[in-house]
Amino acid sequence: MRARDSQAARILGQAAPGTEIMKSNRPGRGKGQGMGRAGRAKPSSGKPSSGRPSSAKSLGAKFSGAKSSGAKRGASPHKATKRSAAQHVAPARDHLRPRIAPAPPVRDEAAAPREDQSVLLPSKVQTLAVTADEDGMRVDRFLEAHFPGLSFSHIQRIIRKGELRVNGKRADSKDRLEPGQAVRVPPLRLDAPKKSSGLSEAEEKTRDFLRDITLFEDADVLVLNKPAGLAVQGGSGTTRHVDGMLEVLRDARGQRPRLVHRLDKETSGCLLVAKTRFAASALARSFRSREARKIYWALVAGVPKPKQGRISTFLAKEEREDDSIMRIAAHGDEGASHAVTYYAVVENSGPRLAWVSLKPVTGRTHQLRAHMAHIEHPIVGDPKYFNKENWQLPGGIQQRLHLLARRIVIPHPRHGVIDATAPLPPHMLQSWNLLGLDAARFDPIEHAPEE
C-alpha cells in the first residue's frame, strides 16, 4: 500500500518519500522544450451539479496563490478533504520535490533472443486460470493473448456458440475477467505462428519512424510523440495510422503493442502504448480510475476571463450529413456525458491570442475543443469548432490545429511513475516564435485540482 500511495501522491503533484519518476529519455528540441515542472495539486470535490452545470467557473484566486489544507501523512490521496471548486492549492516548493531516481532495470523480454516456440494445437478441452496480471482483461483479448495464432473469427465463433465458459457460465467477448476465474477453452483450430523472414524495406522504415518519435520506452511501455496529421486508428479511407504501424513491433511470441488511449488525428504529442498484455491491463485500470494526469497546450482566439477557471458541461454526439461533432447538452439528454476541464492562461499576445494550458478531468471525445469553443475562445486552426466570424488569422501562423498533448503522468505498471513530455510540433513552435511566447514559462495549470 505504501508503494501505491507513493505513486498516486506523485501523480497528484505531492512529493512522497521513495517515489521513482521515469522521465522521458529523449531530450526535447528547440527553445523551451524541456520537461515541465512538477506541480502539487489536490483533488477538489468535483461533483457535477444537478441540472445544467456551469459552463465556466472562476477559481477566484490563482491556482498558484491559493492555500491548501494538505492531505494527512499516509492517507490515500483519493480520500482528501472535500472542498468547493473555488478553493485551490498552494504552489509547489522546489525543496519538497523528489529527486529523479533511475528506475530499476526491467528485462526486455521482447528483445531477448528466443528459441522457436511453436504453439501446440489444443486437441482437447483446456481450463485456464486468470492470473492477477490479467485482471480486467476482456475475454476475447484473453484468448488472443494465450493463443496468438487464433483468428478473430474463430474467437468470436466459439464465444457466440457458448463453447467458451467462465466459471461454468457463458461469456460475452467484451466481458472482463477477474483473478482466480476459470476459463474453459474448447479444442481449437490453431494456426502455428509463422517464422519471421525479416522485415521488408517499408516495414523497416516504419520501425525507424516509430523509434524516431519515441519519448520513453522500457519492456512494458512505449510513449510516442505523435505528429499532427497522423491518425491513431484506421477508419474510412485511412490506411496509415499508428495502430497499423505497431505491427512491425510484434515480438517473438506474436504479441504486438496495443493502444490504451487515443488522440485526435490533428492533435500532436504524448501517446501511450502498452507493449505487454500485463501493461495494457494495468494502464487501462489507471485510466478508468482517473489516475492518469494529462496536460495539453493550445493557442486560442482572444484571452479567456477569468484567466484561470473550470469548465463543467454535458457533451453529446451530434450526427451531421458528412461528419459528427460534440455539442453542449443538458443533463438527462440522450447520450449526454458530464465533462470537466480546468484551464489557465499561461501568456497572451495582445488581446487577440492566448497560450492556454488545459487539464481534462474526464476524457470525452473532442472535450477540450468543444469546451474552448463553448466559452467563446476556440482553438486556432480547429476546422470543426472554430466559431469566430470575421476573425482573421495573424500573418505567419499556419491554419492548423494548435493543440498539443504536452505531458502525461501515470503509474508505471510495475514500479514508479511514467512522466513524459512532448515538445511543440513545428507549426506551433513557429507560432510561439512569431508571437514571442516563451515555452519555458511556468505553467500555472500544474496547481489546478485533479477533480
Summary of the structure (lengths in Angstrom):
residues: 451
radius of gyration: 23.3
end to end distance: 22.3
largest distance: 72.8
contacts: 1372
relative contact order: 0.18
helix: 21%
strand: 23%
